[in-house]
Amino acid sequence: MDNYQVFAAVYDDLMDKSLYAEWLKYVQKRVPTGQRILELASGAGDLAQRLVAEKYDLTVSDLSESMLELAASKVGGDSDTDFFAA
């Protein structure tokens, strides 16, 4: 098991959730709704979840398959979001 797999299990507990709202505002000021966005180093998918809810067309990438699985579970199956390990 690589370090990212272990870390994915506690990632959500360690991150400051208040930052995601600020990052979403940053994107909304600069990128029109519906545009395609590539999110690199997506982590557990909290920002991805918010971007998809705001109708952005999203591709999500991370080094860790475990993080991508967590992100995919948050985004949900109704989304056309693409996920890939880089």
GIDAVEN-V766294 format. One record per helix or strand of 3 or more residues. SS is the DSSP state (alpha for helix, beta for strand). FROM is the first residue (numbers start at 0). TO is the last residue. Records with the same first field share a line. If there is no record, write none. Layout:
BEGIN
SS->FROM-TO, FROM-TO
END
This chain:
BEGIN
alpha->2-13, 17-29, 45-52, 64-74
beta->35-38, 56-61, 81-84
END
